[in-house]
């Protein structure tokens, strides 16, 4: 018996695409809400806030933080930009998205560039 393949019409595909865009927009909204929480929380409470939303800790959050931080920097909000860049870098390290360079390699690179 031959396998049955389901045909997807263009209108069905468009509907599926719209649903996924809506999901994407919802996730982006959740990222913005989390970033807002982080910006408003008392100093030192950031880890607790991030731990309360593990489902949002991914590369998309890091990318969104970098975009917001860049916007803040362009608007003159240097403190907000620096904070978000720092948190995004730390999350990227945790997620394995940011390469850790051992300090000996950094020292060797700096010494080589001076020669």
C-alpha positions as CSV (number, residue, x, y, z in Angstrom):
1,X,0.0,0.0,0.0
2,X,1.5,3.3,-1.1
3,X,1.9,6.0,1.5
4,X,-0.7,8.7,1.5
5,X,0.5,12.3,1.1
6,X,-1.5,15.2,2.2
7,X,-1.8,18.0,-0.2
8,X,-1.7,21.5,1.1
9,X,-3.3,24.2,-0.9
10,X,-1.9,27.7,-1.2
11,X,-4.7,29.1,1.0
12,X,-4.0,26.5,3.7
13,X,-0.3,27.3,3.5
14,X,-1.0,31.0,3.9
15,X,-3.2,30.3,6.9
16,X,-0.5,28.2,8.5
17,X,2.1,30.9,7.7
18,X,-0.2,33.5,9.4
19,X,-0.6,31.3,12.5
20,X,3.2,31.0,12.8
21,X,3.7,34.7,12.3
22,X,1.2,35.3,15.1
23,X,3.1,32.9,17.3
24,X,6.3,34.7,16.4
25,X,4.7,38.0,17.3
26,X,3.4,36.7,20.6
27,X,6.9,35.4,21.5
28,X,8.4,38.8,20.6
29,X,5.8,40.4,22.9
30,X,6.8,38.0,25.7
31,X,10.5,38.9,25.1
32,X,9.7,42.7,25.4
33,X,7.7,42.1,28.6
34,X,10.6,40.2,30.1
35,X,13.1,42.9,29.1
36,X,10.8,45.5,30.7
37,X,10.6,43.4,33.9
38,X,14.4,43.3,34.0
39,X,14.8,47.0,33.4
40,X,12.3,47.8,36.2
41,X,13.3,45.3,38.8
42,X,15.5,46.1,41.9
43,X,19.2,45.6,41.4
44,X,20.1,42.0,42.1
45,X,16.7,40.5,41.3
46,X,17.5,39.9,37.6
47,X,18.5,36.2,38.1
48,X,15.2,35.4,39.9
49,X,13.2,37.0,37.1
50,X,15.1,35.1,34.4
51,X,14.7,31.8,36.4
52,X,11.0,32.4,36.6
53,X,10.7,32.4,32.7
54,X,13.0,29.6,31.5
55,X,10.9,29.0,28.4
56,X,11.9,32.4,27.1
57,X,15.7,32.0,27.6
58,X,16.9,31.4,24.1
59,X,18.8,33.0,21.3
60,X,15.7,35.0,20.3
61,X,15.7,36.7,23.7
62,X,19.4,37.5,23.3
63,X,18.8,39.0,19.9
64,X,15.8,41.0,21.1
65,X,17.9,42.3,24.0
66,X,20.6,43.4,21.6
67,X,18.1,45.2,19.4
68,X,16.6,47.0,22.3
69,X,20.0,47.9,23.7
70,X,21.1,49.3,20.3
71,X,17.9,51.4,20.2
72,X,18.6,52.7,23.7
73,X,22.1,53.6,22.7
74,X,20.9,55.6,19.7
75,X,18.4,57.4,21.9
76,X,21.0,58.3,24.5
77,X,20.0,55.8,27.2
78,X,23.5,54.6,27.8
79,X,22.7,53.0,31.2
80,X,19.9,50.9,29.8
81,X,21.9,50.0,26.8
82,X,24.9,48.9,28.9
83,X,22.7,46.9,31.2
84,X,21.0,45.0,28.3
85,X,24.3,44.4,26.5
86,X,25.7,42.9,29.7
87,X,22.7,40.7,30.4
88,X,22.5,39.6,26.7
89,X,26.2,38.7,26.8
90,X,25.8,36.6,30.0
91,X,22.8,34.8,28.6
92,X,24.7,34.1,25.3
93,X,27.5,32.6,27.3
94,X,25.1,30.4,29.3
95,X,23.5,29.3,26.0
96,X,26.8,28.6,24.4
97,X,26.3,31.4,21.8
98,X,29.3,33.5,23.0
99,X,32.8,32.0,22.8
100,X,34.8,31.9,26.0
101,X,38.4,32.9,25.2
102,X,40.8,31.7,27.9
103,X,42.8,34.6,29.4
104,X,46.1,33.0,28.3
105,X,44.9,33.2,24.7
106,X,44.0,36.9,25.1
107,X,47.4,37.7,26.7
108,X,49.2,35.8,23.8
109,X,47.1,37.7,21.2
110,X,47.8,41.1,22.8
111,X,51.6,40.3,23.1
112,X,51.7,39.2,19.4
113,X,50.0,42.4,18.3
114,X,52.5,44.6,20.1
115,X,55.5,42.9,18.4
